[in-house]
Amino acid sequence: MGVEIDQAFVQDPQHRPNLSITKAQGIPLIDLSPITTTNPSPSAIEALVKEIGSACKEWGFFQVTNHGVPLSLREKLEEASKKFFAQSLEDKKKVSRDETSPSGYYDTEHTKNVRDWKEVFDFLAKEPTIVPLTSHELDDTIIHWTNKSPNYPPNFRGILEKYIEEMGKLAYKLLELIAMSLGLEAKRFEEFLKDQTSFVRLNHYPPCPYPHLALGVGRHKDPGPLTILAQDDVGGLEVKLKHKSDQEQWVRVEPTPNAYIINVGDIMQVWSNDEYESVEHRVMVNSEKQRFSIPYFVFPAHDTEVKPLEELTNENNPPKYRPYKWGKFLIHRKDSNFQKQNDENIQIHHFKIA
């Protein structure tokens, strides 16, 4: 990434980052020990469910501690990620993503049609991952995505698989708490995740000489129900506050050691019929330091029909979204994330009932 900035990275003036940082005050920091210790008291669980519910409603994101994921495993994956990205471009490209599967290395992702200042390595949680071949509604053909396996660093695949197992456990716990906070059965979301399309992503944001023009990831919302993010101590994640005023306010989420940042995604917004809203976020780049992060995107099975849940709709609160097939949505998204389009990527508001 040379000194002359490629115009593909330049954000439109209204979306360029403000270099004077506003640190987020009061972001919920939630202690999950009531569900990670043995024999928790019902009152502690009840209090935790309330806390999760208010964080989802007021903020759309929160941080969790005492989450049960071993710190040593996270550190191993962070170390492996650094080693992988430190290789030559030629070596990284040996495991490039291709037409047959989106897993592997990539460095030209676009968000809202502007190229992100980052490189990534994606690894699927379930192998194979079953998805539709195309986003055409009448095409029932399905295909199998598989993972790329880099030779370096050693045991990279084994570390990723262990990490994914821990992320799966944490995701299920969080989804149970969120379900209970909505007044649903704890296991209500489990049926959607049997043949999940979840994946883990390793992000590397190199130093950028133009932090006022480019973004590591442009403003966006996550399409699944939930994302679990590990960020390093450099930080850079910014979230748009849910103000009802016209004034956009982006705030920086300061890294908390060994915490995970959880954000509600679009599917949860639809399932909850807008009770919980997906939050818009972006990643700032740093002119001096490189940054690493590891998001785990919780995605349902491809044949999931995403729609407001019956238990959360009634005559006074009718469904606000038309149903859509997750697999078709996912493929439509995938096709546009890696090449510049002339129009907006598919979004849940396209399914909103007027």
N, C-alpha and C positions, 0 to 999 in steps of 0.2 A: 504494500500500500504506500505509494510514493508521496512525495511532498506536495505535488500539484494535486489538489483534490479532484477526483473524478466527479462530474456533475451528478452521476447516478446516486451518490451518497447525500446530496444536498437537500435538506428539508425545505418545503415551502416556508416563506417568511413567518406565516402565522403559527407554524408548528416547530419552529426552531427553539432549542433549549434556552432557558434563562440561566445564565451562569451564576447568578446570585441564588444560593440554595436556601430553601425554606425547609427546615427540619420538621418532620411530622411530630406533632405533640399528641400524646395520649393514644397512640396506636395500641389496641389491646394486646397485651402479652399474657397468654393464657397458659397456666400450669396444668399439664395433662396428668399429673400424678394420680388423681382419683381413678383413672382407668388403666394406669400402668402398674399400679401396686396391687397386691393381693387383698381380697376382702375390703373393697372400698365401702364407705357408708353410703346408703341411698341418698342422704341429704347432700353429701359432697358431689355425687353424680348430678343430682338435680341442680345444684348451684352451677356446676360446670356447663350443663346443657343451656341454662339461662345465659351464661356468659358468652357461649358460642353463638347463641341466637342473636344476642344484641350486637355482637361484633359483625355478624353477617349482615344484619339489617342496617346498622349505622355506618359501617365502614366498607364492607365487602371484602375485607382482608384482615388478617391478624397474624401474630406470631405465636408459636407454641414452644414450650420448654418441657423437660421431663417427658419426652415423647416416646422413649423406649428404643430409638434407633442408636446403636452403638457408635460413639464418637470415633472409635478406632477405624470403623468401616468407612465412615464419611471421609476421614483423613486419608485413608488408602486410596479412595476413588479420586479425591482432589489431587493427590500426588500423581496418580496414573494419568489424569487428565492433563496436568502440566507437562508431563513427559511426552504424551502423545502430541500435543500442539507445538512442542519445542522442535519437533522433527522438521525436515525440509518439506516444502510444498509437494515435491515429487513423491516423497514417502507417504504423506497424508493422502495424496490422491490415489494411492494404490487401493484404498478402501472408500473411494468416492461413492456416493449414492448414485443410482442409475434408474432407468425406466422400470426395471423389474421390482425395485423396492426402495423406499425413501430412507432406509437405514444407512448409516455411514457418514462420511465426511462431506461437508459442503461449505462454501464461503460466499455464495451470492444470493442469500435469501433477501426477499423484498417484503416489507411491511407497508401496507397502504401505498404500494407502487413506488416506494423509495428504498434503495438498497441499504441494508443494515451493515454497520461497521463491526463485523464479527465473523468468526468462523465457528462451525458447530460439528459435533459428532452425535448422531442419533442412534439409539439402540432400543429395539422393541421389547416390551415386557413379556409378550407371549410369542413363542415361535412354534409353528408359523402364526402370523397374524392374518386373519381372514377378512378381506375387504372386497367391495365391488370393483370390477374392472374399470367401469366408467361412471360418470355422474348422471348418465341418461336414465330417466325414470323407468323406462320399459326394458332396460338391459339387465337381466338377472345374473349375468356371468360373474362368478367370484374368482378371485386370485389369492395366492398365498405369498405374503411378504416374509422374507427371512432376514436375519442379521448378517452384517459384515463382521469378520473377526480379524482385527489388526494383530500382526505378529508382535508388535511392540506397543507399549511396554509388556513384559511378560505377565501372564495371568490376567490380562485386561478383561477378557470375557468373564472369567470367574468372579472378579471383583464386581463387575457390572451386574451379573446375575444375582449375587448375594444382596447387593444394594437394592435391586428391584424387588426382591422378596421382602425386605424391610419396609420399603415404600408402600408395597401392597398392604402390609399389615397396618401401617399408619393410616393409609387412605381409608381402609374399611372402618377403623375406629372413628375417624373424623366424620365419615359419611353417616355412621350410626348416630353420632352426637347431633349432626345437622338435621337428620331425619326426626329425632326426638324433639329438637327445638321447634320443628314445624308441626309438632303434634302427631307425627306419623309413627308407625311401628319402627323400631330400631333398625331392622334388617330390610326396610322398604326398598332401598336402592340396590341391594345385592343382586337381584335378578338381572339387572342391566349389565352387570360386570362379569358374567360367566365367561364369555369369549371376548374379553376386553381388547381394545385397540390402543391401550396406554403405551407410553414410551418415556424413556429418560433421555435428556439432552445434555450434553456437555457444551457449555458456551465458553468461548475465549474472545475477549474484547481487547485487541491490541491498543497501545497508546495511540491517540488520534491528534494530529496537529491542529485540527479544526473542530474543537469541541462545541463551538458556537454555531456550527452549520450542520453537523452530522449527529446521528443518534446510534447507539449500539443496537437498540431495537426501537423502531418508531412506535407511536401511540397505538395501542391495540387492546382488545379484550381476549381472554382465552376461551376457546370454543367448547371445552368440556365442562363437567360439573365442578372440577376442583383441580388446583395446581399446588404442588408442594415444592417450595424453592429453598435450596441451600445457596446462600451468597457468601463470597469471601469478605475479608475485612476492608476491601477497597470501597465497596458500596457503589451505588449508581442507580438503584431502582427508585423510580419516582411513580407516585400514584396520584391520580386526579381525585381531589376531594369531592365528595358528593354534596356540593352546595346547590341550593336551589336557585342561587343568584346567577346572573349571566357571566360573572367573573370566573374565568378558569383559574383554578389554583392547583399547581403541581407541588407535591411535597416529597421530600427525600425520606426513604425508609432506612434508618441507620441500622447497620448490621448488629445483631445481638449474638454473642458467641454461642455456638452450638444450638441456636434456635432454628426453626424452620418458619418460613413465611408461607402462609396459606392464603390463596385467594379463590373466591367464588367465581365460577365461570358461567358462560352463557347457558349451558344446559340446566344448571341449577336455577338460573333466572326463569327459564321456561317451566321446569318441573314445579317451582314454587309459585308460578303465575305472578311473577314480579314482586313477591314478598321479599326475596333476596335478589339484589341486583349485581350483575357482573361488573367488575370495576376496571376502568381504563388505566393502563399503566405503560411505562416506557423505560428505557435504560439510557442513562447519560454515559458519554465516554469521557475518558480522562486523558489529558494531554501528556502526562508523565508516567502514569502507572498502567500496567495491563490489569485486567480484571477477569476473574473466572466465576462462573455460577453453574449450578446443576438443578434445572427444573425437572420435576416428574409430572407429566401430564396424565391425569386420570381421564381416560376415554372409555365409553361403553362399547358393547358389542356392535358390530356394523349393522345388524338388522334391528337395532333398537329404534322404535318409533318415538321420537322425542315430542312430548306434548305436556301441557299442564296436568298434574296428577288429579284424578277424580276427587280424592279426599279433600283437595284444597280449592275446589271450585264448587259453586252453587248458583242459584238464581241471582243472588245479589253480587256474586263475584264470578261471572262467567269466564270461560277460558279466553285468554288474551292472545293465544297463538294457535295457528293451524299446525297440525302434526307434520313433522318432517323425518325422513329416514337419515339416521346419523351417518351411515356409510357413504351415502350419496353426497351429503354435506362435506364430509371429510375429504373425499376425492376431489370435489369441486375446489375446496380450499387448497389442497396439495398442488393442484394444477396451476394455481395462480400465485403461490408463495415463491416460486422459483423463477418466474419470468414476469416482466413488467406488463401489466394489462392496461387497457384504455378505460376500463370501468371499475367500479368498486367491487371488491371481493364479496362473496356471499356472506350475509350477516343474519342474525336471528330477527332483526327488524323487518326483513323481507317476508317473514312468516306471521308478522303481527296482524291481528284482526283489527281493522280500522274501527 
